[in-house]
Structure formats: C-alpha cells, structure tokens
C-alpha cells in the first residue's frame, strides 16, 4: 500500500468509533473535531484520548483552515454534522446508513426505531453546500450489518465500528493504486431521516409495546434516553421488557397496572412493558411508589 497523508474530520460517538477502528493510524496527518451536544458521552474527550495515544495532531473545527489539510491525499469525514461548503475529489464521507436510504440525521437511530432488518455504512463522495442534496453523492462502497432485535443503540454502534474499519480498509486499498471509483445513487429509492431534539425523546404510550421497546433501546446511551412525565416529574427510561398483556376493556396507554417490588408494568397501545431501569433528571435511580399513576 502506497503511503498516503490522510486528514480525518470526526465527531460524536460515531466519529470516535471510526477513529478507534481506522486501519492505518500512521497515515493520519490531522484529526479535526468539535464538542457534540445532547449526549451522555463525552465523545470529544475520547477523540482527544485516541489522538494522544496515537500521536495525532488534533484541531478543533473552529480553528481549522483549508491550508491545514492542503497536503492531505484523502480527507475522510465520519460522524460529521456540518455540511462542507468546499469539497474536492479528495473528500470521502462515511455515513451510517445504506444510501440512498436514510439520508440526513441520526440514520441508525431511525433505522432501529423502524425495525429495519439491517443497518450499515456507506462511503461516498460528497456534494457540498446545499442541504437539499445532502448525502446524495456517488457511492464508493457499503458495509451491511444484519440486525436481530432487541438491540440497543450502543450495541449497534459497536457493530458499526467494525464496519467503519472494514470499509476504510477498502478505501485505502483502492486509493493506493488509482483514483477512487464511485457509482451514482438511485434517487428514486432515496428516503430521509430528520434531525432530533429533546421533544423526540418522548415516549408515545399509544404505540405498541414492541415499538416502544425499540424506541427506548434506540435513544439510550450515548444519547439522553427516552423520557416521560409521571406525577409532575420527568423520568428517563433506560430499559424495558415485555410482560404479559391483559384484555383491558378500558385500555388506557400509560397507566401503571402493577407495581410488584417497585417495578411498574405499564399499559401500552397494545401489549404491556415492565420498566426495569429508569432515572430521574438528577441521574438518581427512579423510584416508583404509587400504583394509581400514569405516564404522560
């Protein structure tokens, strides 16, 4: 393999995972990153730790200029949430979906909530500047990962880490002897995933128990976790399990049916769930003491 100089633009837990699994550490001339918001995991601290261990030069996004990576042969982006205004043939983006499916934000979370049978990573050449064409560039290659439920987002990201490494190895090998080859996406099959904020962590108890369990698993660590109001306080729900449903004539999603041992069993739109782990807004373990209560 011909030695190349590579600049990595990485951020968030996906960027940290990519950096951890990157197959040619010695080729990295520069790592660029920034602080990610709305996480329970300090991804920037992890990226700094990896850079320190491997001797990588690290710059923050606000400080970097094109001259800092002008000599790079490849500029690879992973977990990067900013649209690049100026890109050229050196840029390769690693996106955690099987494009053209789920262009946009948080595609793995969206895929897990939807119950997709597989997730994956796509390496593609970006088209800069216009949000309307984000993640629409031609594709170098993909790595597919079959999924069996239940699965947490943490476990899914661990699988993605290996896929990042395998696909990065393919990119480096292909670029060692010739320019990378890309294939246009079929826009007719494109789907999109919207950005998420605090409102999107709310549990919809009218959904089925299966849907709610997938949701709780998909928005847990490193994210803030599913949430619901109970008796005027916000509860973050970390882990749920299905339990035996009953033929309620007056089914009311969100109501607690049983509180054996302080573990609530909650009525859903169909089915029921046992809340096994939950915490309060101050991160202390949530205590459930009242049977006659409902999650809003």
Backbone torsions as a table, in degrees:
resi	resn	phi	psi	omega
1	UNK	NA	127.3	178.4
2	UNK	-69.6	131.9	-179.6
3	UNK	-64.6	133.1	178.7
4	UNK	-126.0	157.0	172.5
5	UNK	-101.4	126.8	-171.7
6	UNK	-125.9	132.9	172.2
7	UNK	-104.7	131.4	-179.2
8	UNK	-113.0	124.1	173.4
9	UNK	-104.6	104.6	-172.8
10	UNK	-133.3	146.5	179.8
11	UNK	-157.3	158.8	177.2
12	UNK	68.9	-179.0	-178.6
13	UNK	-63.3	-32.1	178.0
14	UNK	-70.4	-39.4	176.9
15	UNK	-65.2	-40.0	178.0
16	UNK	-64.2	-41.1	178.6
17	UNK	-64.3	-41.2	177.2
18	UNK	-60.3	-47.0	-178.8
19	UNK	-62.1	-39.3	-178.9
20	UNK	-66.0	-31.3	-176.9
21	UNK	-101.8	4.8	-177.1
22	UNK	-64.4	130.5	-167.9
23	UNK	-79.9	-11.4	-176.6
24	UNK	-134.7	77.4	-176.0
25	UNK	-61.4	-33.8	-176.4
26	UNK	-67.9	-20.7	-178.9
27	UNK	-82.9	-11.0	-174.9
28	UNK	-76.6	115.2	179.7
29	UNK	-94.5	-21.8	-176.2
30	UNK	-160.0	139.7	171.3
31	UNK	-121.0	131.1	178.2
32	UNK	-117.8	136.6	-178.9
33	UNK	-152.2	-177.3	177.3
34	UNK	-159.5	166.6	-179.3
35	UNK	-76.9	131.3	178.4
36	UNK	-95.3	137.9	-178.1
37	UNK	-96.4	161.4	171.8
38	UNK	68.9	32.4	-179.2
39	UNK	-125.4	153.6	171.0
40	UNK	-89.9	-1.9	-177.2
41	UNK	-118.8	130.2	177.9
42	UNK	-84.7	86.0	-176.4
43	UNK	-66.4	-35.9	179.9
44	UNK	-63.3	-39.6	177.7
45	UNK	-62.5	-38.7	177.4
46	UNK	-65.4	-42.5	179.0
47	UNK	-63.0	-41.8	177.5
48	UNK	-61.8	-40.2	180.0
49	UNK	-63.9	-44.2	179.5
50	UNK	-63.5	-42.7	179.1
51	UNK	-62.9	-41.2	178.2
52	UNK	-63.7	-40.8	-179.7
53	UNK	-66.1	-37.8	-175.3
54	UNK	-96.9	-1.1	179.0
55	UNK	73.9	27.0	179.9
56	UNK	-82.2	143.3	170.0
57	UNK	-74.5	129.0	-177.6
58	UNK	-119.9	131.7	174.9
59	UNK	-128.6	149.8	174.9
60	UNK	-85.8	151.7	-175.5
61	UNK	-53.1	-41.4	-175.7
62	UNK	-66.4	-19.7	-176.0
63	UNK	-100.6	-19.0	-171.8
64	UNK	-77.7	146.1	176.8
65	UNK	-129.0	155.4	179.1
66	UNK	-51.4	-31.7	179.7
67	UNK	-63.8	-24.8	-178.4
68	UNK	-69.6	-24.1	179.2
69	UNK	-126.0	23.1	-179.2
70	UNK	-62.4	-30.3	-177.3
71	UNK	-88.9	0.4	-178.2
72	UNK	-71.6	139.6	174.9
73	UNK	-81.0	-33.1	177.1
74	UNK	-133.2	142.2	172.9
75	UNK	-122.5	110.4	-173.6
76	UNK	-110.8	134.3	-179.5
77	UNK	-116.8	135.8	176.9
78	UNK	-147.5	130.2	-177.0
79	UNK	69.9	14.8	-173.5
80	UNK	-88.1	121.6	-173.2
81	UNK	-99.6	6.1	-179.8
82	UNK	-106.0	138.5	177.5
83	UNK	-78.0	124.1	-178.4
84	UNK	-76.1	122.5	-179.0
85	UNK	-77.8	-34.2	-177.8
86	UNK	-121.9	109.0	178.9
87	UNK	-128.6	159.2	176.1
88	UNK	-141.3	-169.5	-173.7
89	UNK	-67.0	-10.7	179.2
90	UNK	-79.2	-19.1	-172.0
91	UNK	-80.3	133.9	172.7
92	UNK	-133.9	128.0	179.2
93	UNK	-104.9	134.6	172.8
94	UNK	-102.8	114.7	-175.7
95	UNK	-115.4	132.4	-173.7
96	UNK	-86.0	59.2	167.7
97	UNK	-153.6	169.7	177.3
98	UNK	-95.1	81.5	-177.5
99	UNK	-56.4	144.7	12.9
100	UNK	-84.8	7.7	175.6
101	UNK	-72.5	139.6	172.1
102	UNK	57.2	53.8	166.0
103	UNK	-67.2	147.7	174.9
104	UNK	112.7	-138.3	-167.1
105	UNK	-102.8	146.2	172.4
106	UNK	46.6	47.1	-174.2
107	UNK	-63.8	-34.6	-179.6
108	UNK	-67.8	-41.3	176.4
109	UNK	-58.5	-47.4	179.9
110	UNK	-61.1	-41.9	-179.4
111	UNK	-63.8	-41.4	-179.0
112	UNK	-69.9	-39.4	177.1
113	UNK	-62.6	-39.2	-179.3
114	UNK	-74.9	-14.5	-179.4
115	UNK	80.3	28.4	-180.0
116	UNK	-58.9	146.2	-177.6
117	UNK	-76.8	-17.4	178.7
118	UNK	-150.1	152.1	172.1
119	UNK	-122.3	-174.5	178.7
120	UNK	172.4	-171.8	-178.3
121	UNK	-131.5	139.3	176.2
122	UNK	-122.1	133.3	171.1
123	UNK	-101.7	124.5	-176.9
124	UNK	-143.1	165.4	177.7
125	UNK	-91.9	120.9	-172.5
126	UNK	-76.6	153.2	170.7
127	UNK	-110.1	116.9	-168.6
128	UNK	-83.0	157.7	164.0
129	UNK	93.5	-46.8	-170.2
130	UNK	-102.8	117.0	179.3
131	UNK	-59.0	-27.9	-177.6
132	UNK	-65.7	-21.2	-179.1
133	UNK	-115.5	23.0	179.0
134	UNK	-59.8	138.1	176.4
135	UNK	61.4	26.1	-177.8
136	UNK	-105.5	2.8	-175.9
137	UNK	-70.3	166.6	-178.9
138	UNK	-65.5	149.6	-169.4
139	UNK	-100.2	134.6	170.9
140	UNK	-83.4	-50.8	-177.5
141	UNK	-172.7	173.6	-178.0
142	UNK	-140.3	157.7	170.0
143	UNK	-125.6	125.2	-177.9
144	UNK	-102.1	144.9	-179.5
145	UNK	-131.6	111.5	175.7
146	UNK	-68.5	145.1	-176.0
147	UNK	-121.1	134.4	171.6
148	UNK	-116.8	129.6	-178.0
149	UNK	-94.0	149.8	2.6
150	UNK	-76.5	149.8	176.1
151	UNK	-147.5	137.9	178.6
152	UNK	-89.6	160.4	176.8
153	UNK	-64.1	-32.9	177.7
154	UNK	-61.6	-45.8	178.6
155	UNK	-65.4	-39.7	179.7
156	UNK	-62.8	-41.3	179.0
157	UNK	-67.6	-30.5	175.2
158	UNK	-65.6	-40.9	175.4
159	UNK	-64.0	-40.5	-179.8
160	UNK	-62.8	-34.2	179.3
161	UNK	-56.4	-46.2	177.2
162	UNK	-63.4	-38.9	178.9
163	UNK	-65.7	-39.0	175.3
164	UNK	-56.7	-48.0	-177.6
165	UNK	-62.3	-43.2	-179.5
166	UNK	-65.3	-42.6	-178.3
167	UNK	-71.4	-36.8	176.6
168	UNK	-62.5	-39.2	177.2
169	UNK	-60.5	-40.6	178.9
170	UNK	-65.4	-40.8	178.6
171	UNK	-62.6	-45.7	-178.3
172	UNK	-65.8	-41.6	179.7
173	UNK	-64.8	-44.0	-178.5
174	UNK	-66.9	-35.5	-176.9
175	UNK	-81.0	-8.0	-176.5
176	UNK	-73.7	-21.8	-175.4
177	UNK	-123.5	-12.6	-177.5
178	UNK	-162.4	164.5	173.8
179	UNK	-60.8	147.3	179.6
180	UNK	-64.2	144.2	179.2
181	UNK	-104.4	135.0	-176.5
182	UNK	-126.5	149.7	179.1
183	UNK	-118.2	130.4	-179.2
184	UNK	-59.9	146.6	174.3
185	UNK	-76.2	153.9	174.3
186	UNK	-92.4	100.8	-174.3
187	UNK	-62.6	-21.5	-179.8
188	UNK	-63.5	-23.6	-177.7
189	UNK	-102.9	11.1	-177.2
190	UNK	-72.8	136.6	168.1
191	UNK	-128.5	167.6	-171.9
192	UNK	-134.4	152.8	178.1
193	UNK	-124.2	122.9	-178.7
194	UNK	-75.4	157.9	171.7
195	UNK	-64.4	158.9	-179.9
196	UNK	-122.6	148.3	173.6
197	UNK	-135.2	-167.8	-174.5
198	UNK	-58.1	-34.9	-179.9
199	UNK	-63.0	-26.4	-176.6
200	UNK	-81.0	-0.5	175.0
201	UNK	-89.0	-5.5	-175.7
202	UNK	-71.7	135.2	177.8
203	UNK	-79.6	133.1	173.1
204	UNK	-98.1	97.8	-175.5
205	UNK	-68.2	-13.7	176.4
206	UNK	-75.2	-13.1	176.4
207	UNK	-73.2	171.4	179.0
208	UNK	-74.0	158.9	177.8
209	UNK	-58.6	-38.5	179.1
210	UNK	-63.9	-44.3	179.5
211	UNK	-64.4	-41.7	-178.8
212	UNK	-66.5	-39.4	178.5
213	UNK	-63.1	-42.6	177.4
214	UNK	-61.2	-40.7	179.7
215	UNK	-62.4	-49.0	179.8
216	UNK	-58.8	-44.3	-179.6
217	UNK	-66.2	-32.1	-173.3
218	UNK	-81.9	-21.7	-177.0
219	UNK	-112.8	15.7	176.8
220	UNK	-79.6	-162.4	-176.4
221	UNK	-50.2	130.4	16.6
222	UNK	-88.6	2.4	179.8
223	UNK	-84.4	-179.6	-170.2
224	UNK	-77.6	-19.2	175.8
225	UNK	99.0	151.1	177.9
226	UNK	-60.4	147.7	-177.4
227	UNK	-138.1	156.0	176.9
228	UNK	-157.0	151.2	178.6
229	UNK	-89.3	138.6	177.5
230	UNK	-141.9	116.3	178.6
231	UNK	53.2	40.8	175.2
232	UNK	83.3	1.6	178.8
233	UNK	-121.2	149.3	-178.8
234	UNK	-87.6	126.7	179.2
235	UNK	-112.4	132.5	172.4
236	UNK	-98.1	123.7	-174.8
237	UNK	-100.0	117.0	-174.0
238	UNK	-94.7	-36.1	-177.3
239	UNK	-151.5	134.8	177.7
240	UNK	-129.9	158.8	176.1
241	UNK	-136.3	146.1	176.8
242	UNK	-70.2	148.6	174.2
243	UNK	-136.9	172.5	-173.6
244	UNK	-62.5	128.7	178.0
245	UNK	-84.0	159.5	178.4
246	UNK	-127.1	151.1	-178.4
247	UNK	-81.2	72.8	-179.8
248	UNK	-66.7	128.6	175.2
249	UNK	-73.7	-37.2	179.7
250	UNK	-112.2	56.0	-177.1
251	UNK	-56.1	126.3	178.6
252	UNK	-127.9	96.8	-178.8
253	UNK	-55.7	135.4	179.3
254	UNK	101.2	-17.8	179.6
255	UNK	-75.6	141.4	174.2
256	UNK	-80.0	129.4	179.5
257	UNK	-98.0	-41.3	-176.5
258	UNK	-136.6	150.6	-179.6
259	UNK	-136.4	40.5	-178.0
260	UNK	-64.3	124.6	179.7
261	UNK	64.8	21.6	-179.6
262	UNK	77.5	9.9	179.6
263	UNK	-105.2	112.3	-175.9
264	UNK	-77.4	138.6	169.3
265	UNK	-106.6	122.7	-168.4
266	UNK	-114.0	136.1	178.4
267	UNK	-75.3	132.6	177.0
268	UNK	-111.3	178.4	177.7
269	UNK	-56.6	-38.6	167.1
270	UNK	-145.4	137.5	-176.7
271	UNK	81.8	178.2	178.8
272	UNK	-138.3	155.9	179.9
273	UNK	-130.4	143.3	172.4
274	UNK	-99.1	126.2	179.0
275	UNK	-86.1	105.3	-173.6
276	UNK	-85.9	-38.2	179.7
277	UNK	-138.4	134.6	177.1
278	UNK	-156.4	158.7	178.9
279	UNK	-140.2	158.4	178.6
280	UNK	-83.1	175.1	-178.6
281	UNK	-63.7	-22.3	177.8
282	UNK	-90.6	11.8	178.5
283	UNK	76.7	-1.0	176.6
284	UNK	-74.2	155.1	-179.4
285	UNK	-63.7	133.3	-178.8
286	UNK	-73.2	136.7	177.3
287	UNK	-110.7	134.6	179.4
288	UNK	-116.7	119.5	-172.9
289	UNK	-126.0	-12.2	-175.4
290	UNK	-115.9	123.6	177.8
291	UNK	-72.0	-40.4	-176.8
292	UNK	-84.0	71.2	179.2
293	UNK	-146.4	155.5	178.8
294	UNK	-134.3	145.8	173.9
295	UNK	-82.8	131.1	-178.1
296	UNK	-83.1	NA	NA
